[in-house]
């Protein structure tokens, strides 16, 4: 685990209820959502969707950072489709994920190198490393 040199940002949310009938609101009010179970008729999102959105955004930023370091120009068409699975096993619930990465205009070997390096530096990838199954695929 890395030693904290400085805190760059702290996200603060307050959640009432749970995934079934909950709500979450950020301290700045920019996030204000209802929570619901996957497949529920109730309007709302679920924690797995929030992880998928956060991870894919963080991963895209990590790719951009690595590309900048390597002086590789990325097109505006870079995209990541993230899938976060909520699984049930013998020990209870657990997560697994897939990241499908599109880097249009980037040569295959360069794209593989960018994705591999991004996976090393992405905060979400670091947080989950060794804890959940992660599959990353270049599309």
Secondary structure, 3 states (H helix, E strand, C coil): CCCCCCCCCCCCEEEECCCCCCEEEECCCCCEEEECCCCCCCCCECHHHHHHHHHHHHHHHHHHHHHHHCCCCCCCCCEEEEEEEEEEECCEEEEEEEEEEECCCCCHHHHHHHHHHHHHHCHHHHHHCCCCEEEEEEC
